[in-house]
Amino acid sequence: MKTAVKLISWWMLLGIVSFAQQGQGQRLPDVKIKDLQGQWVSARTLQNDGKPFVISFWATWCKPCLVELETLKDVYPDWQEETGVKIIAISIDDVRNSRKVAPFVKSRGWEYEVYLDENSELRRALGVTNIPHTFLLDGNGHIVWQHASFTPGDEDELYEKIQALLETEKAEQDKQSDSHDKPHPTPQSDHLRKGMEQ
């Protein structure tokens, strides 16, 4: 019996890990979504001037989505100041309900960029089955982390992921900067050095 429980636990853990890793490194697909003015945009063009950004799939009828976005609203100004992160909220409300999104967002005072995925094409392309579903993307637009559902406290985990991503990106930039600062031998400098050794 204990062996069966251990096996089930391992399979569940493996499933959670593989779900978390699914899509990592992937860029946003070239799928059209609408901004709140009704203009079509390619999801691939979403960005934050080289800084990390968060995409949250939501709908006006999804209570956990609203809890998540209201929670993020409270911390968003501090996050922007401390990390430069941008939050993008993508509504999956269908065509019948999408006209309600702009007034809904305005009434809530959300400062996020908001887009409409009325036909759920982007949602399907990214494998989102349930909402809320949150993605963290690096400054180059690659998905580095994702999370489905929301419970209070999940915003802390998201913030930790943002900070860890920024630290990783800074370390990579420092490493590249160090490699550019080191003198690279040229055939002439090798020849001069050998001549001086003789």
C-alpha positions as CSV (number, residue, x, y, z in Angstrom):
1,M,0.0,0.0,0.0
2,K,2.8,2.4,0.9
3,T,4.5,1.6,-2.4
4,A,1.4,2.5,-4.3
5,V,1.0,5.8,-2.5
6,K,4.7,6.6,-3.2
7,L,4.3,5.8,-6.9
8,I,1.2,7.9,-7.2
9,S,2.9,10.8,-5.4
10,W,5.9,10.5,-7.7
11,W,3.7,10.5,-10.8
12,M,1.8,13.5,-9.5
13,L,5.1,15.4,-8.8
14,L,6.4,14.5,-12.2
15,G,3.2,15.8,-13.8
16,I,3.5,19.1,-11.9
17,V,7.1,19.5,-12.9
18,S,6.5,18.7,-16.5
19,F,3.5,21.1,-16.6
20,A,5.7,23.9,-15.1
21,Q,8.4,23.3,-17.6
22,Q,6.0,23.0,-20.6
23,G,6.5,26.0,-22.8
24,Q,9.6,27.3,-21.1
25,G,11.9,29.1,-23.5
26,Q,9.0,29.4,-26.0
27,R,8.2,32.8,-27.5
28,L,4.7,34.1,-27.9
29,P,3.1,32.9,-31.1
30,D,2.2,35.2,-34.0
31,V,-1.5,35.2,-33.1
32,K,-3.7,38.2,-33.5
33,I,-5.4,39.8,-30.4
34,K,-7.2,43.1,-30.1
35,D,-6.4,46.1,-27.9
36,L,-9.2,47.9,-26.2
37,Q,-9.5,50.3,-29.1
38,G,-10.3,47.4,-31.4
39,Q,-6.9,47.4,-33.2
40,W,-5.4,44.0,-34.1
41,V,-1.9,43.3,-32.7
42,S,0.3,40.2,-32.9
43,A,0.9,38.7,-29.6
44,R,4.5,38.2,-30.6
45,T,5.0,42.0,-30.5
46,L,4.1,42.2,-26.8
47,Q,7.2,43.4,-24.9
48,N,8.6,45.6,-22.2
49,D,11.7,47.3,-23.6
50,G,14.0,44.5,-22.7
51,K,12.6,44.0,-19.2
52,P,10.5,41.1,-17.9
53,F,6.7,41.1,-18.3
54,V,3.8,39.1,-17.0
55,I,0.8,38.0,-19.0
56,S,-2.3,37.0,-17.1
57,F,-5.2,35.3,-18.9
58,W,-8.6,36.3,-17.3
59,A,-12.3,36.9,-17.9
60,T,-14.9,39.2,-16.4
61,W,-16.9,36.2,-15.2
62,C,-13.9,34.5,-13.5
63,K,-13.9,35.3,-9.8
64,P,-10.3,33.9,-9.1
65,C,-9.1,36.0,-12.0
66,L,-10.5,39.1,-10.5
67,V,-9.0,38.3,-7.1
68,E,-5.6,37.9,-8.8
69,L,-5.8,41.1,-10.8
70,E,-7.1,43.1,-7.8
71,T,-4.3,41.7,-5.7
72,L,-1.7,42.5,-8.3
73,K,-3.2,46.0,-8.7
74,D,-2.2,46.7,-5.1
75,V,1.4,45.7,-5.5
76,Y,1.9,46.7,-9.2
77,P,3.2,50.3,-8.6
78,D,5.9,49.0,-6.2
79,W,6.8,46.2,-8.5
80,Q,7.2,48.6,-11.4
81,E,9.4,50.9,-9.4
82,E,11.5,48.1,-8.0
83,T,11.8,45.8,-11.1
84,G,10.4,47.6,-14.1
85,V,8.1,44.7,-14.8
86,K,4.9,45.2,-16.9
87,I,1.7,43.3,-16.4
88,I,-0.5,42.5,-19.5
89,A,-4.0,41.2,-18.9
90,I,-5.5,39.2,-21.7
91,S,-9.3,38.7,-21.5
92,I,-10.7,35.6,-23.0
93,D,-14.3,37.0,-22.9
94,D,-16.0,36.0,-26.1
95,V,-17.2,38.5,-28.8
96,R,-20.6,38.9,-27.0
97,N,-19.0,39.9,-23.7
98,S,-15.8,41.6,-24.9
99,R,-17.5,45.0,-25.2
100,K,-17.9,44.9,-21.4
101,V,-14.1,44.6,-20.9
102,A,-13.0,48.2,-21.3
103,P,-15.6,49.7,-19.0
104,F,-15.0,46.9,-16.5
105,V,-11.2,47.6,-16.5
106,K,-11.8,51.3,-16.2
107,S,-14.2,50.9,-13.2
108,R,-11.5,48.8,-11.4
109,G,-8.8,51.3,-12.0
110,W,-6.4,48.8,-13.5
111,E,-3.2,50.2,-14.9
112,Y,-2.4,47.1,-17.0
113,E,-2.2,46.9,-20.7
114,V,-5.3,44.9,-21.6
115,Y,-6.0,42.9,-24.7
116,L,-8.9,40.7,-26.0
117,D,-8.5,37.1,-27.1
118,E,-12.1,36.8,-28.2
119,N,-11.7,33.5,-30.1
120,S,-9.3,32.1,-27.5
121,E,-6.7,31.6,-30.3
122,L,-3.8,32.8,-28.1
123,R,-5.1,30.8,-25.1
124,R,-5.1,27.6,-27.2
125,A,-1.8,28.3,-28.8
126,L,-0.2,28.6,-25.3
127,G,-2.0,25.5,-24.0
128,V,-4.0,27.4,-21.4
129,T,-7.0,25.3,-20.3
130,N,-8.1,27.0,-17.1
131,I,-7.9,30.6,-15.9
132,P,-6.4,32.5,-14.3
133,H,-3.2,31.5,-16.0
134,T,-0.1,33.6,-15.6
135,F,3.1,33.6,-17.6
136,L,6.4,35.3,-16.8
137,L,8.5,36.3,-19.8
138,D,12.0,37.5,-19.9
139,G,13.2,40.7,-21.6
140,N,13.5,38.9,-24.9
141,G,10.0,37.6,-24.8
142,H,10.7,34.0,-23.8
143,I,8.4,32.2,-21.4
144,V,10.4,31.4,-18.3
145,W,7.6,30.4,-15.8
146,Q,3.9,29.8,-15.7
147,H,1.2,29.2,-13.1
148,A,-2.4,28.1,-13.3
149,S,-5.1,29.3,-10.8
150,F,-4.7,31.8,-8.0
151,T,-4.8,31.7,-4.2
152,P,-3.7,34.6,-2.0
153,G,0.1,34.4,-1.6
154,D,0.7,33.4,-5.2
155,E,1.6,37.0,-6.0
156,D,4.6,36.6,-3.6
157,E,5.8,33.6,-5.6
158,L,5.4,35.5,-8.8
159,Y,7.4,38.4,-7.4
160,E,10.2,36.0,-6.3
161,K,10.3,34.6,-9.8
162,I,10.6,38.1,-11.3
163,Q,13.4,39.0,-8.9
164,A,15.2,35.7,-9.6
165,L,14.8,36.4,-13.4
166,L,16.3,39.9,-13.0
167,E,19.3,38.5,-11.0
168,T,19.9,35.9,-13.7
169,E,19.7,38.4,-16.5
170,K,22.0,40.8,-14.7
171,A,24.5,38.0,-14.1
172,E,24.4,37.1,-17.8
173,Q,25.0,40.7,-18.7
174,D,27.9,41.0,-16.3
175,K,29.4,37.8,-17.7
176,Q,29.1,39.1,-21.3
177,S,30.5,42.5,-20.2
178,D,33.5,40.8,-18.6
179,S,34.2,38.8,-21.7
180,H,34.2,42.0,-23.8
181,D,36.5,43.8,-21.5
182,K,39.2,41.1,-21.7
183,P,41.8,41.7,-24.4
184,H,41.6,39.2,-27.2
185,P,44.9,38.0,-28.7
186,T,45.4,38.9,-32.3
187,P,47.9,37.3,-34.6
188,Q,50.0,40.5,-34.4
189,S,50.0,40.6,-30.6
190,D,50.9,36.9,-30.5
191,H,53.8,37.6,-32.9
192,L,55.0,40.6,-30.8
193,R,54.8,38.6,-27.6
194,K,56.8,35.7,-29.1
195,G,59.4,38.2,-30.4
196,M,59.7,39.7,-27.0
197,E,60.2,36.3,-25.4
198,Q,63.2,35.6,-27.6
